[in-house]
Amino acid sequence: MSLYLQSLGWWNLVGSVLIFFFLNEKIGNAILVKWGGLFKEEFTHNFYSRLWICWAAGMNIFFALVNIYSPVWNVQELMNFIVYFDIISYSIFVFLVIRTLVNKTAGVGMYLALLIFLVWIGWGISTLL
């Protein structure tokens, strides 16, 4: 369980840094549209999209640190709760990916994101068994 929590934590911490790069439209479009193929159309920023990017990155940092430090605290009930929370969060991500695919706004890279989310969910469930 500790390996899962810390792996997911570091994954999210690195992801948080990447999210901050999305504040620059040129870099964000390069990563999400051109290189990653997650979306078909380029995007532009307004005040609310920049606010959302900062909120998402900040919450992801918190999420990452909780995952990284929970094995250090060594409270089994807390670690179980965090794994349940991880599974629920990534299940929501799966729903959002499927919704994006159904709306046909996603690129082929979204299938890789779906696979990654399913791996985290599967690994999380296996740690609880």
Backbone bond lengths (Angstrom), bond angles and torsions (degrees), N, CA, C in turn:
res aa  C-N    CA-C-N  psi(-1)  N-CA   C-N-CA  omega(-1)  CA-C   N-CA-C  phi
1 M - - - 1.441 - - 1.531 110.90 -
2 S 1.313 116.25 -38.65 1.464 119.67 179.74 1.525 111.40 -61.54
3 L 1.321 116.56 -40.91 1.466 120.12 179.25 1.525 110.19 -62.69
4 Y 1.325 116.98 -43.95 1.473 120.72 178.14 1.525 110.78 -59.98
5 L 1.331 117.01 -50.62 1.464 120.79 -176.67 1.524 111.72 -61.47
6 Q 1.320 116.42 -44.62 1.458 118.21 -178.64 1.527 111.74 -72.50
7 S 1.319 117.88 -36.20 1.466 120.34 177.13 1.521 110.86 -63.05
8 L 1.319 116.25 -46.96 1.464 119.88 179.17 1.526 110.56 -65.43
9 G 1.311 116.46 -37.13 1.463 120.43 178.18 1.522 112.26 -61.65
10 W 1.321 116.62 -48.55 1.463 119.66 179.51 1.529 111.16 -67.08
11 W 1.335 117.19 -36.30 1.468 121.54 175.75 1.540 109.79 -57.74
12 N 1.327 116.15 -46.07 1.457 120.35 -179.32 1.523 112.64 -71.62
13 L 1.318 117.81 -32.79 1.459 120.16 178.56 1.527 110.68 -66.59
14 V 1.318 116.53 -44.37 1.469 120.35 176.06 1.530 109.51 -63.94
15 G 1.330 116.67 -40.87 1.456 120.64 177.52 1.523 112.47 -61.16
16 S 1.321 116.97 -35.20 1.466 121.13 178.72 1.520 111.33 -62.94
17 V 1.310 115.81 -43.04 1.466 119.92 177.64 1.528 109.56 -61.76
18 L 1.319 116.38 -42.66 1.463 121.10 178.73 1.529 110.93 -61.91
19 I 1.331 117.24 -40.19 1.459 120.85 -179.70 1.525 111.01 -60.43
20 F 1.318 118.26 -38.23 1.467 120.25 178.72 1.534 112.24 -60.64
21 F 1.332 117.38 -29.98 1.457 120.60 177.06 1.530 111.80 -65.82
22 F 1.343 117.28 -22.79 1.462 120.72 179.91 1.526 112.27 -68.58
23 L 1.329 117.37 -13.66 1.467 119.97 176.04 1.528 111.14 -60.78
24 N 1.318 116.32 -28.59 1.457 120.98 174.46 1.529 107.43 -88.73
25 E 1.338 116.92 115.82 1.472 120.53 -175.74 1.523 112.75 -56.69
26 K 1.312 116.04 -40.79 1.461 119.76 -177.70 1.529 110.90 -63.14
27 I 1.330 116.32 -46.66 1.461 120.93 179.47 1.527 110.20 -68.27
28 G 1.334 117.34 -44.06 1.460 121.34 179.91 1.518 112.29 -59.17
29 N 1.326 116.70 -45.47 1.462 120.20 178.09 1.526 111.86 -66.67
30 A 1.323 116.34 -36.10 1.467 119.11 177.93 1.527 110.33 -63.08
31 I 1.340 116.78 -44.69 1.464 120.83 -177.73 1.520 111.71 -72.14
32 L 1.328 117.56 -48.24 1.471 121.17 -171.57 1.524 114.37 -84.78
33 V 1.328 116.80 -28.18 1.465 119.20 -175.80 1.529 111.26 -105.72
34 K 1.313 116.56 -54.75 1.465 119.56 -173.38 1.520 113.04 -77.87
35 W 1.328 118.12 -53.69 1.463 121.11 -174.59 1.521 112.22 -82.76
36 G 1.335 116.48 -47.33 1.462 119.98 -175.58 1.512 114.20 -84.02
37 G 1.317 116.98 -23.78 1.453 120.86 -179.54 1.517 113.73 63.57
38 L 1.338 116.89 26.11 1.458 119.42 -178.89 1.526 112.31 -74.22
39 F 1.313 116.39 -33.96 1.459 120.83 -179.43 1.521 109.82 -127.18
40 K 1.330 115.44 155.78 1.460 120.63 -178.82 1.525 112.45 -86.61
41 E 1.318 116.33 -33.96 1.458 120.79 -174.70 1.515 111.19 -113.07
42 E 1.332 115.25 145.11 1.452 119.91 176.29 1.524 109.39 -71.05
43 F 1.318 116.07 159.05 1.451 121.06 -178.09 1.513 110.80 -122.97
44 T 1.316 115.44 161.70 1.458 122.12 174.10 1.523 107.77 -122.87
45 H 1.323 115.17 158.91 1.461 120.37 -177.75 1.514 111.28 -102.84
46 N 1.319 114.13 145.92 1.449 121.04 164.32 1.523 106.28 -127.30
47 F 1.313 117.31 -174.02 1.459 120.83 -177.19 1.526 111.33 -57.70
48 Y 1.337 117.38 -44.52 1.458 121.02 -175.30 1.528 112.62 -71.13
49 S 1.306 117.41 -34.34 1.463 118.13 177.98 1.532 110.28 -69.55
50 R 1.318 117.46 -37.47 1.474 120.02 175.84 1.533 110.73 -65.90
51 L 1.336 115.99 -39.72 1.461 120.54 177.13 1.528 109.99 -61.80
52 W 1.333 116.96 -43.32 1.456 121.12 179.91 1.528 110.41 -63.91
53 I 1.323 117.46 -41.85 1.469 120.72 179.71 1.528 109.90 -60.48
54 C 1.327 117.30 -45.61 1.469 120.73 179.48 1.529 110.81 -65.13
55 W 1.332 117.11 -41.41 1.461 120.72 178.61 1.527 110.26 -63.29
56 A 1.334 116.69 -46.13 1.466 120.95 -178.94 1.527 110.91 -62.10
57 A 1.320 117.15 -43.55 1.467 120.06 179.59 1.526 110.79 -66.07
58 G 1.320 116.52 -43.06 1.466 120.08 -179.97 1.519 112.41 -63.98
59 M 1.328 117.09 -44.61 1.465 120.44 178.14 1.530 110.64 -65.74
60 N 1.313 116.36 -35.23 1.454 120.13 179.06 1.533 111.12 -67.42
61 I 1.319 116.83 -35.07 1.469 120.35 175.56 1.531 109.78 -63.81
62 F 1.329 116.63 -45.65 1.469 120.56 177.47 1.529 110.51 -59.65
63 F 1.326 115.91 -48.13 1.460 122.88 179.30 1.533 109.78 -57.07
64 A 1.317 116.33 -43.31 1.463 121.28 -179.42 1.529 111.46 -64.72
65 L 1.325 116.60 -47.10 1.462 120.01 -177.50 1.522 112.20 -65.07
66 V 1.325 117.30 -37.54 1.463 120.34 176.75 1.522 109.86 -61.85
67 N 1.329 116.81 -43.15 1.470 120.23 179.04 1.526 111.26 -65.99
68 I 1.320 116.95 -41.91 1.467 120.71 -177.87 1.527 111.39 -66.46
69 Y 1.327 117.07 -42.72 1.458 120.00 -173.67 1.519 115.03 -88.89
70 S 1.328 118.78 -15.31 1.467 118.85 -177.60 1.532 113.59 -60.18
71 P 1.340 120.44 -38.16 1.470 117.91 175.71 1.531 112.76 -65.66
72 V 1.332 117.04 -28.90 1.461 120.84 178.68 1.530 109.82 -67.32
73 W 1.338 116.54 -38.14 1.466 120.74 179.26 1.521 111.11 -69.94
74 N 1.333 116.84 -26.00 1.470 123.59 173.29 1.536 113.14 55.66
75 V 1.334 116.06 45.58 1.462 121.94 173.89 1.527 105.86 -111.91
76 Q 1.332 116.03 106.48 1.462 121.18 -171.98 1.524 112.69 -57.68
77 E 1.329 117.67 -41.68 1.466 120.50 -179.77 1.521 111.00 -62.68
78 L 1.321 117.06 -39.38 1.463 121.38 178.18 1.521 110.58 -67.13
79 M 1.318 116.81 -43.26 1.469 119.61 179.23 1.525 110.44 -63.12
80 N 1.320 118.27 -41.11 1.466 120.95 176.50 1.522 110.78 -61.23
81 F 1.339 116.33 -45.35 1.463 120.49 179.33 1.523 111.11 -58.82
82 I 1.323 116.56 -43.05 1.464 120.50 -179.16 1.521 110.65 -65.47
83 V 1.316 117.54 -39.77 1.471 119.90 177.35 1.526 109.95 -63.47
84 Y 1.345 117.66 -43.54 1.471 120.11 175.88 1.528 110.64 -58.90
85 F 1.312 116.32 -43.44 1.460 121.35 178.56 1.529 110.81 -62.26
86 D 1.329 116.47 -41.39 1.472 120.69 177.17 1.526 110.60 -60.48
87 I 1.315 116.49 -46.30 1.469 120.90 -178.70 1.527 110.33 -62.44
88 I 1.321 116.96 -44.15 1.468 120.49 178.60 1.524 110.60 -63.50
89 S 1.329 116.72 -44.21 1.471 120.30 -179.96 1.522 111.54 -61.06
90 Y 1.312 116.90 -47.12 1.459 119.62 -178.97 1.527 111.69 -70.97
91 S 1.324 117.57 -26.11 1.467 119.94 173.42 1.525 110.47 -67.10
92 I 1.324 116.68 -38.13 1.470 120.41 174.80 1.525 109.45 -63.56
93 F 1.329 117.11 -41.11 1.467 120.30 177.58 1.525 110.79 -60.61
94 V 1.330 116.94 -40.46 1.468 120.79 178.49 1.526 109.61 -61.51
95 F 1.326 116.91 -45.14 1.466 120.65 177.39 1.531 110.79 -58.14
96 L 1.320 117.12 -44.24 1.470 120.76 -179.45 1.532 111.56 -65.64
97 V 1.327 116.75 -38.58 1.467 120.02 177.33 1.529 110.08 -63.65
98 I 1.329 116.05 -45.90 1.463 119.51 179.85 1.525 110.38 -61.83
99 R 1.316 116.61 -42.38 1.470 120.51 177.65 1.524 111.16 -60.48
100 T 1.316 116.62 -41.93 1.462 121.01 178.92 1.518 110.72 -66.01
101 L 1.318 117.00 -39.85 1.467 120.29 177.77 1.527 111.54 -65.89
102 V 1.329 117.09 -39.71 1.464 121.11 179.31 1.532 110.51 -65.88
103 N 1.342 116.37 -37.72 1.466 121.01 179.47 1.524 112.71 -74.86
104 K 1.313 116.04 -5.45 1.461 123.54 178.64 1.536 113.33 59.41
105 T 1.338 115.77 32.76 1.461 120.31 175.02 1.524 111.47 -101.52
106 A 1.324 116.26 -3.19 1.461 120.81 -176.53 1.518 111.14 -96.62
107 G 1.307 114.51 150.87 1.448 121.24 172.66 1.519 109.79 -92.94
108 V 1.309 116.38 -177.39 1.467 121.01 -177.18 1.524 112.43 -67.24
109 G 1.326 118.16 -23.40 1.458 121.08 178.31 1.515 113.41 -63.83
110 M 1.343 116.19 -20.35 1.459 120.04 179.76 1.527 111.45 -66.05
111 Y 1.316 117.37 -26.48 1.468 120.47 176.99 1.527 110.40 -66.89
112 L 1.316 117.39 -36.18 1.467 120.62 176.09 1.526 109.83 -66.90
113 A 1.331 117.01 -41.76 1.464 120.11 177.08 1.525 110.07 -59.61
114 L 1.326 117.01 -42.44 1.461 121.46 178.01 1.527 110.60 -59.90
115 L 1.318 116.93 -44.89 1.459 121.18 178.47 1.529 111.23 -61.39
116 I 1.323 117.08 -44.56 1.470 121.00 179.38 1.521 110.54 -61.39
117 F 1.329 117.45 -43.92 1.462 120.50 179.54 1.528 111.10 -62.95
118 L 1.322 116.64 -41.07 1.468 120.24 179.60 1.529 111.92 -66.30
119 V 1.333 116.79 -34.76 1.472 120.35 176.32 1.523 110.13 -64.45
120 W 1.337 118.29 -44.72 1.460 120.69 178.82 1.522 110.90 -62.75
121 I 1.341 117.06 -39.63 1.462 120.50 178.28 1.533 109.88 -64.67
122 G 1.321 116.99 -47.20 1.461 120.56 -179.61 1.512 112.23 -61.50
123 W 1.327 116.77 -44.37 1.457 120.03 179.25 1.528 110.00 -64.31
124 G 1.339 116.91 -40.41 1.460 119.98 178.42 1.515 112.34 -61.68
125 I 1.334 116.31 -45.29 1.469 119.96 178.72 1.519 110.44 -61.84
126 S 1.334 116.60 -41.92 1.472 119.41 -179.13 1.530 112.01 -64.65
127 T 1.314 118.92 -28.47 1.476 120.06 178.16 1.517 111.79 -72.33
128 L 1.333 116.57 -24.91 1.458 120.13 -179.45 1.521 113.55 -84.23
129 L 1.342 115.59 -17.73 1.477 119.38 -177.48 1.521 112.35 -81.01
